[in-house]
Amino acid sequence: MSKEELEGALALMETMTRDDLDGPDFKDRYTEALQEIIDAKREDHALPEAPEPEQPGKILDLMAALNQSVAQAREARGEPAEVHEMPKRPKKKAAAKKLAAKKAASHKRGA
């Protein structure tokens, strides 16, 4: 890396640096937890307990959410809110078998 590239990179980092990110929302909890583990191992203490997550993760059914969104948009436009199921995609195994059969047939003709 040339001196000019290094100076440019440092200048870019300086322009992107923000000093106004203070407060509890911008606390580096990962580094603090890692430091606690390092300190416990260094002093042969028991490892700290992992805190419980603040909120359990919410599992979404994306297709259901999409269907609901489409239905709401259609109702807002005054259209019927019917949502149809997506057609089933062909199984990959069948396509792979067909491709293998074509290759085998072309090899037999070429031999």
WORAPE-V529913 format. One record per backbone hydrogen bond with DSSP energy under -1.0 kcal/mol. CO is the residue of the C=O (numbers start at 1). NH is the residue of the N-H. E is the energy in kcal/mol with one decimal. If there is no record, write none. Layout:
CO;NH;E + CO;NH;E
This chain:
2;6;-2.2 + 3;7;-2.4 + 4;8;-2.4 + 5;9;-2.5 + 6;10;-2.5 + 7;11;-2.3 + 8;12;-2.5 + 9;13;-2.5 + 10;14;-2.1 + 11;15;-2.1 + 12;16;-1.6 + 20;22;-1.3 + 23;26;-1.3 + 24;27;-1.0 + 27;29;-1.6 + 28;32;-1.5 + 29;33;-2.5 + 30;34;-2.6 + 31;35;-2.3 + 32;36;-2.0 + 33;37;-1.9 + 34;38;-2.4 + 35;39;-2.7 + 36;40;-2.4 + 37;41;-2.4 + 38;42;-2.5 + 39;43;-2.0 + 40;45;-3.0 + 41;44;-1.0 + 61;65;-2.4 + 62;66;-2.6 + 63;67;-2.8 + 64;68;-2.3 + 65;69;-2.2 + 66;70;-2.6 + 67;71;-2.4 + 68;72;-2.4 + 69;73;-2.3 + 70;74;-2.4 + 71;75;-2.4 + 72;76;-2.2 + 73;77;-1.4 + 74;79;-2.8 + 91;95;-1.2 + 92;96;-2.4 + 93;97;-2.3 + 94;98;-2.1 + 95;99;-2.1 + 96;100;-2.2 + 97;101;-2.4 + 98;102;-2.3 + 99;103;-2.2 + 100;104;-2.3 + 101;105;-2.3 + 102;106;-2.2 + 103;107;-1.9 + 104;108;-1.9 + 105;109;-1.9 + 106;110;-1.7 + 107;111;-1.1
